[in-house]
């Protein structure tokens, strides 16, 4: 692959949307959301967008 444009990929997690899960189950404990929060921060820092 000779494309000089860097790529960034993330894993797709199946399940209900976070907004729906939060509405049904209440807020997530902060300590359980830390890995996802840091991953999203890295994606955003790279100037990428994601689908929700």
QUITAJO-V628254 format. One record per run of one state. SS is the DSSP state (hx for helix, st for strand, lp for the rest). FROM is the first residue (numbers start at 1). TO is the last residue. If there is no record, write none. Layout:
# QUITAJO-V628254
ss: [SS:SS]
from: [FROM:FROM]
to: [TO:TO]
This chain:
# QUITAJO-V628254
ss: [lp:hx:lp:hx:lp]
from: [1:18:26:30:46]
to: [17:25:29:45:52]
